[in-house]
Amino acid sequence: MKDLDLVGLATDGKRLFAQVTFAPLQHAQWKMDRLKKYRSEERPYLVLFCGVDTCTVIDDIIVFPISTAFQAFTSTPRGKLWLEYAGGKRSLRKIVEGAGAA
């Protein structure tokens, strides 16, 4: 996707559009600019995951610490499987088989 890294649905059913970077906020303005294109009356959630210390809202965009999101994801069963695959410890086939049980 040209402008988005993630597209999903929040628990309230609203759309969620996100950009992701490990860069600090001051180097991620271009990602915020891309998210702004997705504002609408339906009020989807716009999220920038980046290198910040605390969650904040800037121009109706939720700016969330990428480190917090990464830790939360990698503490889940699927996140642990992903880490093993990303680190080359397991084959993709085993990850897919294991994900069905996760």
N, C-alpha and C positions, 0 to 999 in steps of 0.2 A: 504494500500500500504506500503510495507516494507520501501522503501527509500523516499517516497514523502508524503507530507501532502495535497498538492493541485496540480491539473493538469488542465490546461485551455488553452484558446487561447487569445492572446493579440489582440488589435484592428487592428494590421497590419497582422493578420493571423498566426503569429508565435506561436509555442507552448510555454507555460509557466509552469515551474516546480518550486514548492516552498516547503520550510520547514518553520514551524511556531513554535515559542517558546516565552514565556514571559521572559525567562532567558536573562541575559546580553550576549553580543557577546563573551566575554572571556570564557563563559561556553557552547557555542554552536558550537564549532569547529567540533564536530562529525556530526552535521547537515550539515555543509558546505562540509565535506568530502563526505557525501551521495549525495549531489547535484552535485559534480564534476563528478560523474559517468555518468551524463546525458549531458555532453558536446558533441557536434557533429558539423559537417560542416554546418548543417542547422542553427546553432546558435540559439537554443531556448533560451528563457529568463530563467535564473536561479535566484531565489529570496529567500533570507532568511529574514523573518520577525522576528525581535528579539528586545531586549531591548537596542536600540541605540538612540541617540538624533537626528542624522541627517542621511540622505540617503548617502550612499557611495558605491563604487564598490571595491570589494576585490577578486582577482583571477577570474575575469570575472563573479562574483556573485554580484548581486545587494543586498545590505544589507539595509533594510528599517525598520524604526521605527514601531514596532508593535502597539504602542499607536496611531500613526497617522492613520494606517490602521483600527484599531478598531473604532476610532472616526468617520472616513469616512463611514464605514459600518453601524454603529449604528445610523447614521443620515439619512439613507435611509428608505423608507417605509418598505422594507423587513427586514432591520436591526433592526428597532423598533419592528417589530413583533417577530423577533428572541429573542430580549431582554426580551420581555414580556413572551415568552415561557420558556426561560432559567431561568427566575426568578420565574416560576411556577404560574404566574398570569393568564395564559390562557391555554386552552387545545390544544393539537396538532391538533385536528380537526378544531378548530377555526382559528388556524394559517394557515392551508392549505386552508381553505375557504377564508380567508382574503388575502392570497398571490395572488389569482387570480385577485383581484381588485388592488393590489399594483403595 
